[in-house]
């Protein structure tokens, strides 16, 4: 006989690297709809560079236009760091894809401003999909 085992949901850690207070507020509102998500906000690229490798993020939302260290440079740094190279990054930008390519940023996950809350939530849920629950055999 197989009995499903309920596991506690692991909290998913999301890092938002963004300097626009309105966008920060919007993402915080989205995060509160999902109880197993936790948000860390970094208002500039340099602060994110220093702290992101140590927070155990499951997803990074990265704005391109940041103070102190721009998002393109930070993206490259994160992709080269052993602690962050495996983390999915959604690039948030007002630029067109060809402009990002010209800057040397080649990313598959991009949200172009303005975007809808539903679009952001859909991408986040897809990237943070819960692992399927494991069923363990019951003891007789």
The first five atom37 places (N, CA, C, CB, O) and aatype in JSON, in Angstrom:
{
  "aatype": [20, 20, 20, 20, 20, 20, 20, 20, 20, 20, 20, 20, 20, 20, 20, 20, 20, 20, 20, 20, 20, 20, 20, 20, 20, 20, 20, 20, 20, 20, 20, 20, 20, 20, 20, 20, 20, 20, 20, 20, 20, 20, 20, 20, 20, 20, 20, 20, 20, 20, 20, 20, 20, 20, 20, 20, 20, 20, 20, 20, 20, 20, 20, 20, 20, 20, 20, 20, 20, 20, 20, 20, 20, 20, 20, 20, 20, 20, 20, 20, 20, 20, 20, 20, 20, 20, 20, 20, 20, 20, 20, 20, 20, 20, 20, 20, 20, 20, 20, 20, 20, 20, 20, 20, 20, 20, 20, 20, 20, 20, 20, 20, 20, 20, 20, 20, 20, 20, 20, 20, 20, 20, 20, 20, 20, 20, 20, 20, 20, 20, 20, 20, 20, 20, 20, 20, 20, 20, 20, 20],
  "atom_mask": [
    [1, 1, 1, 1, 1],
    [1, 1, 1, 1, 1],
    [1, 1, 1, 1, 1],
    [1, 1, 1, 1, 1],
    [1, 1, 1, 1, 1],
    [1, 1, 1, 1, 1],
    [1, 1, 1, 1, 1],
    [1, 1, 1, 1, 1],
    [1, 1, 1, 1, 1],
    [1, 1, 1, 1, 1],
    [1, 1, 1, 1, 1],
    [1, 1, 1, 1, 1],
    [1, 1, 1, 1, 1],
    [1, 1, 1, 1, 1],
    [1, 1, 1, 1, 1],
    [1, 1, 1, 1, 1],
    [1, 1, 1, 1, 1],
    [1, 1, 1, 1, 1],
    [1, 1, 1, 1, 1],
    [1, 1, 1, 1, 1],
    [1, 1, 1, 1, 1],
    [1, 1, 1, 1, 1],
    [1, 1, 1, 1, 1],
    [1, 1, 1, 1, 1],
    [1, 1, 1, 1, 1],
    [1, 1, 1, 1, 1],
    [1, 1, 1, 1, 1],
    [1, 1, 1, 1, 1],
    [1, 1, 1, 1, 1],
    [1, 1, 1, 1, 1],
    [1, 1, 1, 1, 1],
    [1, 1, 1, 1, 1],
    [1, 1, 1, 1, 1],
    [1, 1, 1, 1, 1],
    [1, 1, 1, 1, 1],
    [1, 1, 1, 1, 1],
    [1, 1, 1, 1, 1],
    [1, 1, 1, 1, 1],
    [1, 1, 1, 1, 1],
    [1, 1, 1, 1, 1],
    [1, 1, 1, 1, 1],
    [1, 1, 1, 1, 1],
    [1, 1, 1, 1, 1],
    [1, 1, 1, 1, 1],
    [1, 1, 1, 1, 1],
    [1, 1, 1, 1, 1],
    [1, 1, 1, 1, 1],
    [1, 1, 1, 1, 1],
    [1, 1, 1, 1, 1],
    [1, 1, 1, 1, 1],
    [1, 1, 1, 1, 1],
    [1, 1, 1, 1, 1],
    [1, 1, 1, 1, 1],
    [1, 1, 1, 1, 1],
    [1, 1, 1, 1, 1],
    [1, 1, 1, 1, 1],
    [1, 1, 1, 1, 1],
    [1, 1, 1, 1, 1],
    [1, 1, 1, 1, 1],
    [1, 1, 1, 1, 1],
    [1, 1, 1, 1, 1],
    [1, 1, 1, 1, 1],
    [1, 1, 1, 1, 1],
    [1, 1, 1, 1, 1],
    [1, 1, 1, 1, 1],
    [1, 1, 1, 1, 1],
    [1, 1, 1, 1, 1],
    [1, 1, 1, 1, 1],
    [1, 1, 1, 1, 1],
    [1, 1, 1, 1, 1],
    [1, 1, 1, 1, 1],
    [1, 1, 1, 1, 1],
    [1, 1, 1, 1, 1],
    [1, 1, 1, 1, 1],
    [1, 1, 1, 1, 1],
    [1, 1, 1, 1, 1],
    [1, 1, 1, 1, 1],
    [1, 1, 1, 1, 1],
    [1, 1, 1, 1, 1],
    [1, 1, 1, 1, 1],
    [1, 1, 1, 1, 1],
    [1, 1, 1, 1, 1],
    [1, 1, 1, 1, 1],
    [1, 1, 1, 1, 1],
    [1, 1, 1, 1, 1],
    [1, 1, 1, 1, 1],
    [1, 1, 1, 1, 1],
    [1, 1, 1, 1, 1],
    [1, 1, 1, 1, 1],
    [1, 1, 1, 1, 1],
    [1, 1, 1, 1, 1],
    [1, 1, 1, 1, 1],
    [1, 1, 1, 1, 1],
    [1, 1, 1, 1, 1],
    [1, 1, 1, 1, 1],
    [1, 1, 1, 1, 1],
    [1, 1, 1, 1, 1],
    [1, 1, 1, 1, 1],
    [1, 1, 1, 1, 1],
    [1, 1, 1, 1, 1],
    [1, 1, 1, 1, 1],
    [1, 1, 1, 1, 1],
    [1, 1, 1, 1, 1],
    [1, 1, 1, 1, 1],
    [1, 1, 1, 1, 1],
    [1, 1, 1, 1, 1],
    [1, 1, 1, 1, 1],
    [1, 1, 1, 1, 1],
    [1, 1, 1, 1, 1],
    [1, 1, 1, 1, 1],
    [1, 1, 1, 1, 1],
    [1, 1, 1, 1, 1],
    [1, 1, 1, 1, 1],
    [1, 1, 1, 1, 1],
    [1, 1, 1, 1, 1],
    [1, 1, 1, 1, 1],
    [1, 1, 1, 1, 1],
    [1, 1, 1, 1, 1],
    [1, 1, 1, 1, 1],
    [1, 1, 1, 1, 1],
    [1, 1, 1, 1, 1],
    [1, 1, 1, 1, 1],
    [1, 1, 1, 1, 1],
    [1, 1, 1, 1, 1],
    [1, 1, 1, 1, 1],
    [1, 1, 1, 1, 1],
    [1, 1, 1, 1, 1],
    [1, 1, 1, 1, 1],
    [1, 1, 1, 1, 1],
    [1, 1, 1, 1, 1],
    [1, 1, 1, 1, 1],
    [1, 1, 1, 1, 1],
    [1, 1, 1, 1, 1],
    [1, 1, 1, 1, 1],
    [1, 1, 1, 1, 1],
    [1, 1, 1, 1, 1],
    [1, 1, 1, 1, 1],
    [1, 1, 1, 1, 1],
    [1, 1, 1, 1, 1],
    [1, 1, 1, 1, 1]
  ],
  "atom_positions": [
    [[0.84, -1.18, 0.0], [0.0, 0.0, 0.0], [0.89, 1.25, 0.0], [-0.96, -0.01, 1.22], [1.9, 1.29, 0.7]],
    [[0.51, 2.26, -0.77], [1.27, 3.5, -0.86], [0.47, 4.61, -0.2], [1.61, 3.85, -2.34], [-0.69, 4.85, -0.54]],
    [[1.1, 5.27, 0.74], [0.45, 6.37, 1.45], [1.24, 7.64, 1.17], [0.37, 6.08, 2.99], [2.45, 7.67, 1.39]],
    [[0.56, 8.69, 0.69], [1.29, 9.94, 0.45], [1.81, 10.54, 1.75], [0.39, 10.95, -0.28], [1.12, 10.56, 2.77]],
    [[3.0, 11.02, 1.69], [3.62, 11.66, 2.84], [3.6, 13.16, 2.61], [5.08, 11.14, 3.07], [4.09, 13.64, 1.59]],
    [[3.04, 13.88, 3.53], [2.99, 15.33, 3.43], [4.3, 15.92, 3.93], [1.79, 15.91, 4.22], [4.68, 15.71, 5.08]],
    [[4.96, 16.66, 3.07], [6.19, 17.33, 3.48], [5.89, 18.81, 3.65], [7.34, 17.1, 2.46], [5.06, 19.37, 2.94]],
    [[6.57, 19.42, 4.56], [6.43, 20.86, 4.73], [7.0, 21.54, 3.5], [7.15, 21.36, 6.03], [8.06, 21.16, 3.0]],
    [[6.28, 22.55, 3.01], [6.76, 23.26, 1.83], [8.02, 24.05, 2.2], [5.67, 24.21, 1.27], [8.07, 24.74, 3.21]],
    [[9.02, 23.91, 1.34], [10.25, 24.67, 1.53], [9.98, 26.12, 1.12], [11.44, 24.05, 0.71], [9.39, 26.37, 0.07]],
    [[10.4, 27.03, 1.94], [10.25, 28.44, 1.59], [11.14, 28.76, 0.41], [10.59, 29.35, 2.79], [12.33, 28.45, 0.42]],
    [[10.57, 29.36, -0.61], [11.32, 29.78, -1.79], [11.78, 31.21, -1.57], [10.46, 29.65, -3.09], [10.99, 32.09, -1.21]],
    [[13.05, 31.44, -1.8], [13.64, 32.76, -1.59], [13.78, 33.46, -2.93], [15.03, 32.65, -0.88], [14.4, 32.93, -3.86]],
    [[13.21, 34.65, -3.02], [13.25, 35.45, -4.25], [14.02, 36.72, -3.94], [11.81, 35.77, -4.78], [13.74, 37.42, -2.97]],
    [[15.0, 37.01, -4.8], [15.76, 38.25, -4.67], [15.28, 39.22, -5.73], [17.29, 37.99, -4.8], [15.24, 38.88, -6.92]],
    [[14.93, 40.41, -5.32], [14.53, 41.47, -6.24], [15.61, 42.54, -6.21], [13.13, 42.06, -5.86], [15.86, 43.15, -5.17]],
    [[16.24, 42.77, -7.36], [17.26, 43.81, -7.46], [16.62, 44.93, -8.29], [18.6, 43.27, -8.13], [16.56, 44.86, -9.51]],
    [[16.14, 45.95, -7.59], [15.3, 46.98, -8.22], [15.37, 48.25, -7.4], [13.83, 46.51, -8.36], [15.39, 48.21, -6.17]],
    [[15.42, 49.4, -8.1], [15.48, 50.68, -7.39], [14.18, 51.48, -7.48], [16.61, 51.5, -7.94], [14.08, 52.53, -6.84]],
    [[13.2, 51.03, -8.24], [11.93, 51.74, -8.4], [10.96, 51.31, -7.29], [11.32, 51.46, -9.81], [10.53, 50.16, -7.26]],
    [[10.61, 52.24, -6.38], [9.74, 51.89, -5.25], [8.39, 51.33, -5.69], [9.52, 53.11, -4.38], [7.83, 50.47, -5.01]],
    [[7.85, 51.8, -6.82], [6.55, 51.3, -7.29], [6.63, 49.84, -7.71], [6.04, 52.14, -8.47], [5.73, 49.05, -7.42]],
    [[7.72, 49.48, -8.38], [7.89, 48.09, -8.8], [8.17, 47.19, -7.6], [9.03, 47.99, -9.83], [7.7, 46.06, -7.54]],
    [[8.93, 47.7, -6.64], [9.2, 46.94, -5.41], [7.87, 46.64, -4.71], [10.16, 47.72, -4.46], [7.62, 45.52, -4.27]],
    [[7.03, 47.65, -4.6], [5.73, 47.5, -3.96], [4.87, 46.48, -4.7], [5.0, 48.85, -3.89], [4.19, 45.66, -4.07]],
    [[4.88, 46.52, -6.03], [4.09, 45.58, -6.82], [4.57, 44.14, -6.59], [4.17, 45.93, -8.31], [3.75, 43.24, -6.42]],
    [[5.88, 43.93, -6.59], [6.43, 42.58, -6.39], [6.13, 42.1, -4.97], [7.95, 42.57, -6.66], [5.82, 40.93, -4.77]],
    [[6.23, 42.99, -3.99], [5.9, 42.61, -2.62], [4.45, 42.16, -2.52], [6.15, 43.79, -1.66], [4.14, 41.2, -1.81]],
    [[3.54, 42.83, -3.23], [2.13, 42.45, -3.23], [1.94, 41.07, -3.85], [1.29, 43.48, -3.98], [1.12, 40.28, -3.37]],
    [[2.69, 40.77, -4.91], [2.61, 39.47, -5.55], [3.12, 38.39, -4.6], [3.42, 39.45, -6.87], [2.5, 37.33, -4.46]],
    [[4.23, 38.64, -3.95], [4.85, 37.67, -3.05], [3.92, 37.32, -1.89], [6.17, 38.22, -2.51], [3.88, 36.17, -1.46]],
    [[3.17, 38.3, -1.39], [2.28, 38.02, -0.25], [1.14, 37.08, -0.62], [1.72, 39.32, 0.29], [0.5, 36.53, 0.27]],
    [[0.87, 36.89, -1.91], [-0.19, 35.96, -2.31], [0.26, 34.51, -2.2], [-0.63, 36.25, -3.74], [-0.57, 33.6, -2.22]],
    [[1.55, 34.29, -2.07], [2.08, 32.92, -1.97], [2.81, 32.8, -0.63], [3.03, 32.59, -3.17], [3.87, 33.39, -0.44]],
    [[2.24, 32.04, 0.28], [2.77, 31.99, 1.64], [4.14, 31.35, 1.75], [1.82, 31.26, 2.51], [4.85, 31.58, 2.73]],
    [[4.53, 30.53, 0.77], [5.82, 29.85, 0.88], [6.94, 30.59, 0.15], [5.7, 28.44, 0.33], [8.0, 30.01, -0.12]],
    [[6.73, 31.87, -0.17], [7.76, 32.67, -0.81], [8.23, 33.77, 0.14], [7.24, 33.29, -2.13], [7.44, 34.34, 0.9]],
    [[9.54, 34.04, 0.09], [10.14, 35.09, 0.92], [10.91, 36.02, 0.0], [11.08, 34.48, 2.04], [11.62, 35.56, -0.89]],
    [[10.79, 37.32, 0.2], [11.41, 38.31, -0.68], [12.55, 39.03, 0.01], [10.37, 39.32, -1.16], [12.44, 39.45, 1.16]],
    [[13.68, 39.17, -0.72], [14.81, 40.01, -0.3], [14.95, 41.09, -1.36], [16.16, 39.17, -0.13], [15.04, 40.79, -2.55]],
    [[14.95, 42.34, -0.95], [15.04, 43.47, -1.89], [16.42, 44.11, -1.78], [13.92, 44.52, -1.62], [16.91, 44.41, -0.68]],
    [[17.03, 44.32, -2.94], [18.32, 45.01, -3.03], [18.11, 46.23, -3.93], [19.46, 44.06, -3.59], [17.82, 46.07, -5.12]],
    [[18.25, 47.45, -3.39], [17.94, 48.65, -4.17], [19.04, 49.09, -5.14], [17.66, 49.77, -3.24], [18.83, 50.0, -5.94]],
    [[20.21, 48.45, -5.09], [21.25, 48.8, -6.05], [22.1, 47.57, -6.38], [22.13, 49.94, -5.51], [22.11, 46.59, -5.63]],
    [[22.8, 47.65, -7.47], [23.59, 46.52, -7.96], [24.73, 46.12, -7.05], [24.12, 46.83, -9.3], [25.02, 44.94, -6.89]],
    [[25.39, 47.09, -6.45], [26.53, 46.79, -5.59], [26.1, 46.02, -4.34], [27.24, 48.08, -5.19], [26.76, 45.07, -3.94]],
    [[25.01, 46.44, -3.73], [24.5, 45.75, -2.55], [24.11, 44.31, -2.91], [23.29, 46.51, -1.95], [24.39, 43.37, -2.16]],
    [[23.48, 44.14, -4.06], [23.11, 42.8, -4.52], [24.35, 41.94, -4.75], [22.27, 42.87, -5.81], [24.38, 40.77, -4.39]],
    [[25.36, 42.53, -5.35], [26.61, 41.8, -5.63], [27.23, 41.27, -4.33], [27.62, 42.71, -6.37], [27.73, 40.14, -4.29]],
    [[27.18, 42.07, -3.3], [27.79, 41.69, -2.03], [26.99, 40.63, -1.27], [27.95, 42.91, -1.16], [27.58, 39.76, -0.63]],
    [[25.66, 40.7, -1.33], [24.83, 39.85, -0.46], [24.12, 38.69, -1.16], [23.81, 40.7, 0.2], [23.82, 37.69, -0.52]],
    [[23.85, 38.81, -2.45], [23.1, 37.76, -3.15], [23.7, 36.36, -3.04], [22.98, 38.12, -4.58], [22.96, 35.4, -2.82]],
    [[25.01, 36.21, -3.17], [25.56, 34.86, -3.09], [25.31, 34.15, -1.76], [27.03, 34.91, -3.33], [25.43, 32.93, -1.68]],
    [[24.96, 34.89, -0.72], [24.83, 34.3, 0.62], [23.41, 34.07, 1.09], [25.51, 35.17, 1.59], [23.22, 33.55, 2.19]],
    [[22.39, 34.43, 0.3], [21.01, 34.31, 0.8], [20.31, 33.03, 0.36], [20.21, 35.5, 0.36], [19.21, 32.75, 0.83]],
    [[20.91, 32.27, -0.53], [20.29, 31.03, -0.98], [19.05, 31.25, -1.83], [19.93, 30.2, 0.2], [18.06, 30.55, -1.67]],
    [[19.11, 32.23, -2.73], [17.95, 32.57, -3.57], [17.6, 31.42, -4.52], [18.22, 33.84, -4.37], [18.47, 30.71, -5.01]],
    [[16.3, 31.28, -4.75], [15.79, 30.31, -5.72], [15.46, 30.99, -7.05], [14.54, 29.61, -5.17], [15.33, 30.32, -8.08]],
    [[15.34, 32.31, -7.03], [15.0, 33.09, -8.22], [15.49, 34.52, -8.0], [13.46, 33.06, -8.5], [15.43, 35.05, -6.9]],
    [[15.99, 35.13, -9.09], [16.43, 36.53, -9.04], [15.64, 37.32, -10.06], [17.97, 36.64, -9.3], [15.56, 36.94, -11.23]],
    [[15.06, 38.43, -9.63], [14.41, 39.39, -10.52], [15.36, 40.58, -10.6], [12.95, 39.83, -10.0], [15.62, 41.24, -9.59]],
    [[15.89, 40.85, -11.79], [16.99, 41.8, -11.94], [16.64, 42.92, -12.91], [18.24, 41.09, -12.4], [16.41, 42.68, -14.1]],
    [[16.62, 44.14, -12.4], [16.42, 45.31, -13.25], [17.73, 45.64, -13.94], [15.91, 46.54, -12.41], [18.81, 45.43, -13.38]],
    [[17.65, 46.16, -15.17], [18.86, 46.51, -15.91], [19.41, 47.85, -15.46], [18.58, 46.53, -17.41], [20.62, 48.0, -15.29]],
    [[18.53, 48.83, -15.27], [18.97, 50.18, -14.9], [19.05, 50.35, -13.4], [18.04, 51.22, -15.49], [18.06, 50.68, -12.75]],
    [[20.24, 50.12, -12.85], [20.44, 50.18, -11.4], [21.52, 51.19, -11.04], [20.8, 48.8, -10.84], [22.44, 51.42, -11.84]],
    [[21.43, 51.79, -9.86], [22.53, 52.64, -9.41], [23.7, 51.8, -8.89], [22.05, 53.6, -8.31], [23.53, 50.65, -8.5]],
    [[24.88, 52.38, -8.9], [26.14, 51.83, -8.36], [26.74, 50.69, -9.17], [25.91, 51.36, -6.98], [27.97, 50.64, -9.31]],
    [[25.94, 49.79, -9.69], [26.42, 48.71, -10.55], [25.24, 48.32, -11.43], [26.97, 47.46, -9.71], [24.22, 47.86, -10.92]],
    [[25.38, 48.51, -12.74], [24.24, 48.28, -13.62], [23.88, 46.79, -13.71], [24.55, 48.82, -15.02], [24.69, 45.92, -13.41]],
    [[22.64, 46.53, -14.12], [22.12, 45.17, -14.17], [22.84, 44.26, -15.14], [20.7, 45.21, -14.51], [22.96, 43.06, -14.89]],
    [[23.34, 44.8, -16.26], [24.07, 44.0, -17.24], [25.36, 43.47, -16.61], [24.39, 44.83, -18.52], [25.67, 42.29, -16.73]],
    [[26.1, 44.35, -15.94], [27.34, 43.93, -15.27], [27.04, 42.94, -14.15], [28.09, 45.15, -14.71], [27.75, 41.95, -13.99]],
    [[25.99, 43.22, -13.37], [25.63, 42.32, -12.28], [25.22, 40.95, -12.81], [24.49, 42.93, -11.44], [25.57, 39.93, -12.22]],
    [[24.49, 40.91, -13.9], [24.09, 39.64, -14.51], [25.33, 38.8, -14.83], [23.27, 39.89, -15.8], [25.38, 37.61, -14.51]],
    [[26.32, 39.42, -15.45], [27.55, 38.7, -15.78], [28.27, 38.19, -14.53], [28.5, 39.61, -16.58], [28.76, 37.06, -14.51]],
    [[28.31, 39.02, -13.5], [28.95, 38.62, -12.24], [28.22, 37.44, -11.63], [28.99, 39.81, -11.25], [28.85, 36.47, -11.19]],
    [[26.89, 37.51, -11.58], [26.1, 36.43, -11.0], [26.26, 35.13, -11.77], [24.64, 36.82, -10.94], [26.31, 34.05, -11.18]],
    [[26.32, 35.21, -13.1], [26.48, 34.02, -13.93], [27.88, 33.4, -13.77], [26.23, 34.37, -15.4], [28.07, 32.22, -14.04]],
    [[28.85, 34.2, -13.32], [30.2, 33.7, -13.14], [30.5, 33.24, -11.72], [31.17, 34.76, -13.52], [31.56, 32.66, -11.47]],
    [[29.59, 33.48, -10.79], [29.8, 33.13, -9.38], [29.27, 31.73, -9.1], [29.13, 34.17, -8.46], [28.16, 31.4, -9.5]],
    [[30.05, 30.93, -8.41], [29.66, 29.54, -8.14], [28.37, 29.43, -7.32], [30.78, 28.82, -7.42], [27.64, 28.45, -7.47]],
    [[28.08, 30.4, -6.47], [26.88, 30.35, -5.63], [25.62, 30.8, -6.36], [27.08, 31.2, -4.4], [24.52, 30.51, -5.9]],
    [[25.76, 31.5, -7.49], [24.58, 32.07, -8.15], [24.41, 31.65, -9.61], [24.64, 33.56, -8.08], [23.39, 31.97, -10.22]],
    [[25.38, 30.96, -10.18], [25.31, 30.66, -11.62], [24.13, 29.77, -11.99], [26.59, 30.0, -12.08], [23.67, 29.8, -13.13]],
    [[23.63, 28.97, -11.06], [22.53, 28.04, -11.33], [21.15, 28.65, -11.09], [22.69, 26.81, -10.47], [20.14, 28.04, -11.45]],
    [[21.07, 29.83, -10.5], [19.79, 30.44, -10.13], [19.14, 31.08, -11.35], [19.99, 31.49, -9.01], [19.8, 31.85, -12.06]],
    [[17.87, 30.79, -11.62], [17.2, 31.46, -12.73], [17.11, 32.97, -12.48], [15.78, 30.88, -12.94], [16.87, 33.41, -11.36]],
    [[17.33, 33.74, -13.54], [17.27, 35.2, -13.45], [16.26, 35.7, -14.48], [18.68, 35.85, -13.68], [16.36, 35.39, -15.67]],
    [[15.29, 36.47, -14.01], [14.37, 37.16, -14.91], [14.86, 38.6, -14.98], [12.87, 37.08, -14.41], [14.9, 39.3, -13.98]],
    [[15.24, 39.03, -16.18], [15.71, 40.4, -16.39], [14.5, 41.28, -16.63], [16.73, 40.49, -17.58], [13.67, 41.0, -17.5]],
    [[14.4, 42.36, -15.85], [13.32, 43.33, -15.97], [13.89, 44.58, -16.61], [12.66, 43.64, -14.58], [14.85, 45.16, -16.11]],
    [[13.3, 44.99, -17.72], [13.88, 46.11, -18.46], [12.84, 46.88, -19.26], [14.96, 45.62, -19.38], [11.79, 46.35, -19.61]],
    [[13.14, 48.11, -19.53], [12.34, 48.91, -20.44], [12.94, 48.87, -21.84], [12.24, 50.35, -19.95], [12.36, 49.4, -22.78]],
    [[14.1, 48.24, -21.97], [14.79, 48.15, -23.25], [14.22, 47.02, -24.1], [16.3, 47.94, -23.04], [13.56, 46.12, -23.6]],
    [[14.5, 47.1, -25.39], [14.15, 46.02, -26.3], [15.24, 44.97, -26.26], [13.93, 46.55, -27.74], [16.38, 45.24, -25.87]],
    [[14.88, 43.76, -26.68], [15.84, 42.66, -26.64], [17.09, 42.96, -27.46], [15.18, 41.38, -27.16], [18.2, 42.62, -27.04]],
    [[16.94, 43.61, -28.63], [18.1, 43.9, -29.46], [19.04, 44.88, -28.76], [17.66, 44.47, -30.81], [20.25, 44.83, -28.97]],
    [[18.48, 45.79, -27.94], [19.33, 46.72, -27.19], [20.15, 45.98, -26.14], [18.47, 47.81, -26.52], [21.32, 46.29, -25.91]],
    [[19.53, 44.99, -25.5], [20.24, 44.18, -24.5], [21.34, 43.37, -25.16], [19.27, 43.25, -23.76], [22.44, 43.24, -24.61]],
    [[21.06, 42.82, -26.33], [22.09, 42.06, -27.06], [23.26, 42.97, -27.41], [21.49, 41.42, -28.34], [24.42, 42.56, -27.34]],
    [[22.95, 44.2, -27.8], [24.01, 45.15, -28.13], [24.87, 45.46, -26.91], [23.41, 46.45, -28.69], [26.07, 45.71, -27.04]],
    [[24.26, 45.42, -25.72], [25.0, 45.64, -24.48], [25.73, 44.38, -24.04], [24.05, 46.11, -23.37], [26.49, 44.41, -23.07]],
    [[25.51, 43.28, -24.74], [26.19, 42.04, -24.41], [25.42, 41.15, -23.45], [27.51, 42.34, -23.82], [25.97, 40.21, -22.88]],
    [[24.14, 41.45, -23.26], [23.33, 40.64, -22.36], [22.46, 39.7, -23.18], [22.45, 41.54, -21.45], [21.57, 40.14, -23.91]],
    [[22.73, 38.43, -23.05], [21.96, 37.41, -23.77], [21.25, 36.55, -22.73], [22.89, 36.53, -24.7], [21.83, 35.66, -22.13]],
    [[19.98, 36.85, -22.55], [19.2, 36.14, -21.54], [17.94, 35.59, -22.17], [18.86, 37.06, -20.35], [17.38, 36.2, -23.08]],
    [[17.49, 34.47, -21.7], [16.27, 33.89, -22.22], [15.03, 34.36, -21.48], [16.35, 32.4, -22.17], [13.93, 34.3, -22.02]],
    [[15.2, 34.81, -20.26], [14.06, 35.22, -19.45], [14.07, 36.73, -19.27], [14.08, 34.52, -18.09], [14.93, 37.29, -18.58]],
    [[13.09, 37.38, -19.9], [13.06, 38.83, -19.85], [11.61, 39.3, -19.74], [13.74, 39.44, -21.1], [10.73, 38.79, -20.43]],
    [[11.38, 40.26, -18.86], [10.1, 40.94, -18.76], [10.33, 42.38, -19.17], [9.5, 40.83, -17.31], [11.14, 43.09, -18.58]],
    [[9.6, 42.8, -20.18], [9.75, 44.17, -20.66], [8.7, 45.05, -20.01], [9.63, 44.23, -22.21], [7.51, 44.75, -20.03]],
    [[9.16, 46.16, -19.41], [8.25, 47.12, -18.79], [7.46, 47.85, -19.86], [9.03, 48.13, -17.91], [8.02, 48.16, -20.91]],
    [[6.22, 48.13, -19.65], [5.39, 47.7, -18.53], [4.92, 46.26, -18.74], [4.17, 48.65, -18.36], [4.72, 45.83, -19.88]],
    [[4.75, 45.51, -17.67], [4.26, 44.15, -17.73], [3.14, 43.99, -16.7], [5.4, 43.11, -17.49], [3.01, 44.81, -15.79]],
    [[2.37, 42.95, -16.86], [1.24, 42.74, -15.94], [1.67, 41.9, -14.75], [0.06, 42.07, -16.67], [2.64, 41.14, -14.82]],
    [[0.95, 42.05, -13.67], [1.19, 41.26, -12.47], [1.0, 39.78, -12.8], [0.24, 41.69, -11.32], [1.76, 38.93, -12.32]],
    [[0.0, 39.46, -13.61], [-0.27, 38.07, -13.98], [0.91, 37.47, -14.75], [-1.55, 37.97, -14.81], [1.26, 36.31, -14.54]],
    [[1.5, 38.25, -15.63], [2.65, 37.78, -16.4], [3.83, 37.46, -15.46], [3.07, 38.84, -17.45], [4.48, 36.43, -15.61]],
    [[4.09, 38.34, -14.51], [5.16, 38.13, -13.54], [4.88, 36.9, -12.69], [5.33, 39.38, -12.65], [5.76, 36.05, -12.5]],
    [[3.67, 36.78, -12.18], [3.3, 35.66, -11.32], [3.39, 34.34, -12.08], [1.89, 35.85, -10.76], [3.85, 33.34, -11.52]],
    [[2.97, 34.32, -13.33], [3.05, 33.11, -14.15], [4.5, 32.65, -14.29], [2.43, 33.36, -15.53], [4.8, 31.47, -14.09]],
    [[5.39, 33.57, -14.63], [6.81, 33.23, -14.78], [7.41, 32.74, -13.46], [7.6, 34.43, -15.3], [8.14, 31.75, -13.43]],
    [[7.1, 33.44, -12.39], [7.65, 33.07, -11.09], [7.17, 31.68, -10.67], [7.26, 34.1, -10.04], [7.95, 30.86, -10.2]],
    [[5.87, 31.43, -10.84], [5.34, 30.11, -10.47], [5.96, 29.0, -11.3], [3.82, 30.08, -10.62], [6.24, 27.91, -10.79]],
    [[6.18, 29.26, -12.58], [6.79, 28.25, -13.45], [8.22, 27.95, -13.01], [6.77, 28.72, -14.92], [8.63, 26.79, -13.01]],
    [[8.96, 28.97, -12.66], [10.36, 28.78, -12.26], [10.52, 28.26, -10.84], [11.1, 30.09, -12.4], [11.54, 27.66, -10.51]],
    [[9.53, 28.49, -10.01], [9.59, 28.05, -8.61], [8.65, 26.88, -8.35], [9.25, 29.2, -7.68], [8.18, 26.69, -7.23]],
    [[8.39, 26.11, -9.37], [7.45, 24.99, -9.23], [7.86, 24.1, -8.06], [7.4, 24.16, -10.54], [9.03, 23.78, -7.86]],
    [[6.86, 23.73, -7.3], [7.1, 22.85, -6.17], [7.49, 21.48, -6.7], [5.84, 22.75, -5.25], [6.99, 21.03, -7.73]],
    [[8.38, 20.83, -5.99], [8.76, 19.47, -6.37], [7.57, 18.56, -6.12], [10.02, 18.99, -5.58], [6.84, 18.75, -5.14]],
    [[7.36, 17.55, -7.0], [6.24, 16.65, -6.78], [6.37, 15.91, -5.46], [6.12, 15.65, -7.93], [7.47, 15.54, -5.04]],
    [[5.25, 15.71, -4.83], [5.27, 15.01, -3.54], [5.65, 13.56, -3.74], [3.91, 15.11, -2.83], [5.22, 12.93, -4.71]],
    [[6.45, 13.03, -2.84], [6.91, 11.66, -2.9], [5.94, 10.78, -2.12], [8.35, 11.52, -2.34], [5.5, 11.15, -1.03]],
    [[5.62, 9.64, -2.68], [4.8, 8.68, -1.96], [5.72, 7.59, -1.44], [3.67, 8.08, -2.87], [6.55, 7.07, -2.18]],
    [[5.57, 7.26, -0.18], [6.41, 6.23, 0.43], [5.54, 5.03, 0.77], [7.14, 6.76, 1.69], [4.38, 5.19, 1.15]],
    [[6.09, 3.84, 0.65], [5.3, 2.66, 1.0], [4.94, 2.66, 2.47], [6.07, 1.39, 0.66], [5.74, 3.04, 3.33]],
    [[3.72, 2.23, 2.75], [3.27, 2.13, 4.15], [3.79, 0.84, 4.74], [1.71, 2.2, 4.25], [3.95, -0.17, 4.06]],
    [[4.05, 0.9, 6.02], [4.51, -0.31, 6.69], [3.3, -1.12, 7.11], [5.41, 0.02, 7.93], [2.3, -0.57, 7.59]],
    [[3.38, -2.42, 6.93], [2.25, -3.3, 7.28], [2.31, -3.74, 8.7], [2.21, -4.5, 6.4], [1.43, -4.47, 9.16]]
  ]
}
